[in-house]
Amino acid sequence: MEVGKPYTSRSLTATLAIAFLTLSLTVLFIAGIFGIYFNFQTRQEIVVGEQQLIAKEAANTVAGFIRVKFSLLEAAVKIGDLASLARNDQKRILARLLGLQPAFRQVVLFDPQKQELVRISRLTRDAAGELMDRFGSDLFSEIEQGHRYIGSVYVDRATSEPLVVIACPMTDIFGDFQGTLLAEVNLKFMWDLVDRLKVGETGLAYVVDRQGNLIAFSDIARVLRGENIGHLKAVGEFISRHAPAAENGAEISSGISGTRVVGTYVPLGTPDWAVVVELPVREAYRELVRGLGISAGVVLAMAMLAGLTAVYVARRLAGPLRNQTETATRIAGGETGLQAAIEGPTEVAGLARAFNAMTGQLRRMLHQEEERTRELQREIVDRRQAEEALKESETRFREVVENIRETFWLFDWLEQKVIYVSPAYEKIWGRSTEDLYNRYADWEDSVHPDDRAYAAESFARILETGGGEPREYRIVRPDGKVRWVSDIGFAVRDQDGRVQRIAGIADDITERKRAEEELKKNQNLLDESQRIAHIGSWDMDVKTGAILWSNEAFRVFGARAQTFTPSFDGFVDRVHPGDRDMVLTHLRATQKTKQFEKFEYRTEWPDGTVRWIHATGEVFCDEAGEIVRIVGTVQDVTARKQMEEALRQSEQRYRNIFETASVALMEEDFAELRSALETLQAEGVDDLRGYLAEHPEFVVAASSQIKIKDVNDAALRLFGAQDKEELLGSLDSLFVEESFPLFQEELIAVAEGRTHFEAEVVNQTLQGARIHVLLKLTIPAKPEESSNMLVSLMDITDRKRAEDELKRYRERLEELVAERTRALEVAQEELLKRERLAVLGQLTATVSHELRNPLGVIRSSNFYLQQKVKEKDEKIIKHLNRIEEQVGLCDSIVGDLLEYTRGRHVATVEEAINPWLDQFLDQLLGSQKIKLSKNLSSGLPLVPYDQEKMRRVIVNVVDNAVQAVKAKEQEWKNKGSAYQPEFE
């Protein structure tokens, strides 16, 4: 035997102190870890929530940009029925639309046949024409279905700007498709919206399309390059249609600027873009890092406090616990009546009390156990007697349940197995009862897959309700046949109310279910037929007053079967107050005549809605001829009534416009003329114009084939008629010889299927006065729908007279134009002169600036020389004064030149011109080595002149003379001859 080292135990104080300290530190560490984890999760949720809110706000902003553009297009479509306006009005509306919205580069209007009608563009014709290549056939297919359309983003090759095509349908008041309004939108206006989005302090937001192309970003250069950023995680999730970070949690990835960010996106839906927002990781988790530091400090402080507390608590517990240990040892030795002393802290004293109570309870339990043993022996005898009685009862039970048609079953809830099932189970289920005893899952497997959840749930609910409620479900027999079963279960409880067994009875209800399904199918077919036709049925028992309504009848009267019971009074209450007397009168007449005549009336729903009802019925009488039953239908014809009312109002508006129009209007019937033209076409006449030229009698006959059906008051005044009867009939009474050539063009327009014809024609009034009229004919696009055509006639006789009067003055006008042309030529020359002066003025301003700088230096230097040279003779003084004079002269010349180019007003003085001219010539030629001979006339009168303008004239004359003399001097020098320059 090997002897080990002796075991050395620690003191209770040390053990408790170490244990308490270890437990405290462990709890603090675990709490800190969980706190950090939950803080991280909370912060992560906050970051994701904030990101998603910012992204949604940004998405709403960007989507609003697109919605505004669509709203403008749809508003333009609704203004004045854009599709029916004249071309100039359409252009005016589209031009205003382009002016209101700078983001629109061009707006195009298409007709239903996809042909361009109007285009308003900020681009050149060639650049604007490229728009047709920007979308495919899917645009018109979407528009024709009444949907908005927005295309893919593309970049303009000339301006490098991102663009997109949007379009909306045009419909009339009946919802019929009338065309397409399309706009090309410049997305650079969306850049400012995105640039103003605030994402935290340093976050970013940008917009991408489904291919990952950058559409809007603060760095416009990257947008203009058409950069694809599909490699970024948030953009990649949008492209692959994954859920954003708000659903999957915050994920850290590389952002658009290359930094680590927390990013998410929100798809716009329409258009198929997404707004992506990014927040740098440092900013996103800044609060979390700060919280971690605070948590670490708190954990350290708590650890120190726990250490001090552990030492104190250990010392307080050690003494009393040692005393209790000794007491427990003595009780274990057989002193069962001994009790522990109650002392020490409250918890330790409580432990002593609990210890004393435990020992007392132990003594009582020993006594009770002895009594229970004696009672158990008596129960064994009673149970054997009960088992005998149970066997006899079971025998009688089997005789009953094994001979009934239904299946009786008994289930042990505690053991979860079938303890009895009657033989009828094998007939209904087609399965062996032995298999069910051995394997309860056979019943679950037999239930139809679609009913298993219900069967299991309803079976478990028996525990709560006690059972008694039938449950119906399907089973599948081994041969594949499906049967319906009705099953009723009851909970069997013990004396304490706990469920021990569940008993039940099941029966085959397949045939009943088939009958119910067939009845339900027929009822559903009837209800669906009535719903589609909006026809409800009703059945009234006249003797009892009972009324039955179909489901559609309830909908027709705006009632619900759950809250309204049909009755005669209830029906009358739902009839519109204005029609109640009429309805009651009709029903009284039915009682008298035994015939139900169909009629229409209004019904008023509880919410105030008024609907029109078309009612029909059939009366059934008994052998005595008394009405016993009335069966009928009610149909909602509100839509038809509204259409009839709209048609009536439209016809009334047309009549008002027709009768009150200031332009003469005629409604003419072309049916007979169309028949004649079709006959010519059937006979092989292809060149109608040539045929009419060869057969003028056809044109004359055609004028009598067109019948005037109606005219307005303006037409009566135009043709001098007293009433409409004077004008109704054929046109030949209004034609003169000059009318037939243009009437022939009208026939050709009708034959060619044009929709409009306009011409200036000559007619006559009923009094024979010749009138000139502007004729406009509107031809139906589908001749088979109507043979009537509307003709408008505007009296232009006064205008024609004015044109004749204007013609007489044409020659005089040409003369005046020639004279005006000559005057314009003179004015043009003056304008050219002024333009040259303007150019010269710009050049002079520059030159004057450059000249005056050196002139100022010369003047300063001259002044300096005058001050420094002490001994000056007359020659030096003469030259210094001459420099000063010449500098002043140059400055004056520059000023004159500036004044000349600026178009200074004339400032005349009236004085003798010779003194001024003599002085000016000396100054002008003072520096030239040319002799000047002056011969000024004496005795000249005072004359008014502008010294500035006169100075410019003299300067030009002298300058020309100087140039000529110098040229001649150089010529003589070249010949080797002496020449003395001089001019007079």
Salt bridges, closest charged atoms under 4 A:
GLU74 OE2 - ARG148 NE 2.82
ASP89 OD1 - ARG92 NH2 3.68
GLU116 OE1 - ARG119 NH2 2.72
GLU130 OE1 - ARG134 NH2 3.98
GLU130 OE1 - ARG157 NH2 3.33
GLU142 OE1 - HIS147 ND1 3.38
ASP156 OD2 - ARG105 NH2 2.77
GLU161 OE2 - LYS188 NZ 3.18
GLU184 OE1 - ARG105 NE 3.49
GLU201 OE2 - ARG286 NH2 3.53
GLU227 OE1 - ARG222 NE 2.79
GLU227 OE1 - ARG225 NH2 3.58
GLU251 OE1 - LYS233 NZ 3.13
ASP272 OD1 - ARG210 NH2 2.91
GLU287 OE2 - ARG290 NH1 2.98
GLU335 OE1 - ARG330 NH2 3.13
GLU371 OE2 - ARG374 NH2 2.22
GLU392 OE2 - ARG396 NH1 3.42
GLU394 OE2 - ARG398 NH2 3.23
GLU402 OE2 - ARG398 NH1 3.52
GLU406 OE2 - ARG405 NH2 3.52
ASP442 OD1 - ARG439 NH1 2.55
ASP445 OD2 - ARG439 NH1 3.05
ASP450 OD2 - HIS448 ND1 3.91
ASP451 OD2 - ARG474 NE 2.84
GLU457 OE2 - ARG461 NH1 3.75
GLU472 OE2 - ARG512 NH2 2.46
GLU472 OE1 - LYS513 NZ 2.85
ASP479 OD1 - ARG477 NE 3.78
ASP487 OD2 - ARG471 NH2 3.28
ASP494 OD2 - ARG498 NE 3.31
ASP496 OD2 - ARG498 NH2 3.12
ASP507 OD1 - ARG405 NH1 2.77
ASP508 OD2 - ARG483 NH2 2.85
GLU511 OE2 - ARG514 NH1 3.11
GLU516 OE2 - ARG512 NE 3.24
GLU516 OE1 - LYS513 NZ 3.88
GLU528 OE2 - ARG531 NH2 2.41
ASP539 OD2 - ARG629 NH2 2.59
GLU552 OE2 - HIS534 ND1 3.87
GLU552 OE1 - ARG555 NH2 2.63
ASP579 OD2 - ARG602 NE 2.96
GLU600 OE2 - HIS614 ND1 3.22
GLU600 OE2 - ARG640 NH2 2.41
GLU600 OE1 - LYS641 NZ 3.02
ASP622 OD2 - LYS543 NZ 3.91
ASP636 OD2 - ARG611 NE 3.09
GLU644 OE2 - ARG640 NE 3.25
GLU645 OE2 - ARG648 NH2 2.47
GLU659 OE2 - ARG655 NH2 2.77
GLU659 OE2 - LYS724 NZ 2.97
ASP710 OD2 - ARG655 NH2 2.66
ASP710 OD1 - LYS724 NZ 3.13
GLU738 OE2 - ARG770 NH2 2.94
GLU745 OE2 - ARG689 NH1 2.62
GLU752 OE1 - ARG754 NH2 2.90
GLU760 OE2 - ARG799 NH2 2.25
GLU760 OE1 - LYS800 NZ 2.94
GLU785 OE2 - LYS782 NZ 3.86
ASP798 OD1 - ARG801 NH1 3.60
GLU803 OE2 - ARG799 NE 3.30
GLU803 OE1 - LYS800 NZ 3.55
GLU805 OE1 - ARG808 NH2 1.48
GLU815 OE1 - ARG812 NH1 3.16
GLU830 OE2 - ARG834 NE 3.60
GLU884 OE2 - ARG859 NE 3.41
ASP891 OD1 - ARG852 NE 3.06
ASP896 OD2 - ARG951 NH1 3.18
GLU899 OE1 - ARG904 NE 3.86
ASP918 OD1 - LYS934 NZ 2.18
ASP922 OD1 - LYS934 NZ 2.99
ASP946 OD1 - ARG904 NH2 3.00
GLU948 OE1 - ARG951 NH1 2.84
GLU969 OE2 - LYS973 NZ 3.81
GLU971 OE2 - LYS975 NZ 3.69
